[in-house]
Amino acid sequence: MAKITYIEHNGTQHEVEVANGLTVMEGARDNNIPGIEADCGGACACSTCHVYVDAAWVEKLPAKDDMEEDMLDFAYQPDAARSRLTCQLKVTDELNGLVVQMPEKQI
C-alpha cells in the first residue's frame, strides 16, 4: 500500500492510500478524485489520465514505454520530463509518498 498525493489544478490536495497492484489512475478513480477522467479505462488508448509527476519522483519511476510516449503526444500541455499517464504507473510500496499534479484539463 502506498500513500499518493493527487493535486488538482486549483491546488486542492487529496492524499489517499492505494493498494499495491492497482494503478495510480485506479487509485484516483476509486477515491473519486477529480481531474483524472480515464476514458479508456486504463488501456493506454487515450491521454485523459495525464499528470505531472513531482520532480523528485521523475527518476524513481519506471521509464515510459513507446505506447505511453505516443499517447502523451495527445495530452494537454505535456512536459517531456514530468508528464505521465497514471494508467501506466503500477502501485508498489516503492511509490509511497508519490505526488502527482493534474493539468488544467484532460483531452
N, C-alpha and C positions, 0 to 999 in steps of 0.2 A: 504494500500500500504506500502511496506517495501523496504528500500534500502538494497541490498545484495551485498557484495563484493565477487567476484569469483577470485581466484588467480590461474593462470596457473602454471604448474610445473616449468616453467622457471622464475617465479616471476612476469609476466605481470598481472596487476590487472584490473578488469572490475567492476565498481560499477554501478549497474542498479536498477531501480525501478521495482518491481514485484507486480502485483495486488494480493490482498487478494483472496484466494480461489484456486489460482494456486499452483503448487508445485515448489520447488526450482529447480528441473530438468526442468520444463516447462519455468521457467524464463531464464535459460541458453539457452535452445533451441530457444525460441522466440527472444533472443537477440544475436544469433549467436556466443555464447561464446564457443571457442574450449576447448576440454578436457572432455566434458561430451557427450558421444555418445548416451545413452538412446535407445539401440537397441530394447528393448521390449516395448517401448512407455509408460512406467510408470506402468506396470503391476506387478512389483516386481518379475520378472521372469528371471532376469539376474543381473549382477553387474556392468554394463557399465555406471552407473551414480554415481559411488562411489566417495566420497570426504572425506577429513579430516576436521572436524569441528574445528574451532579455540577453544583452550582450555577454553577460557572464556565463551563459549556458550554451552559446553557439558551438563552441569546440567540444562540449561534453556530449552532444547528441550524435547519433549515427549520421553518417553522410546521406545526403539526398540521392535517391536513385534517379535514373533518367526520366521515368514517368512523372515523378514529383516535380522535377525541374521543368518538364514540359507544361504541366498543369499550372505551375506558378506564373508562367507567361500570361495567363488569363486573369490573374489576381489583380485586385485593386492596389495600385502603387506598391508593387513588390520591391523588397530590399534584397539585393543579391546576397548579402551576408546573413540577414536575420529572418527572412521570410521562410515559413514552413507551413505545410499542410498538417493539421493536427490529426487527421486520419492516418497519417504515416508514422506517428510517434507512439510506439507501444510503451505503456507504463510499466516500470520496474522500480524496485527500491532505489535505484540509482537516480531516478528522476525526482526524488523527494526534494522539494524546495523550488522546482521549476516555476518560472514566471513567464507568462505569455501575454501579449497585448493585442487586442483586436484592432483591425484597421477601421477607418471611418465607416466603410460599408463593405459588403461582400458582393462580388459579381460573378 
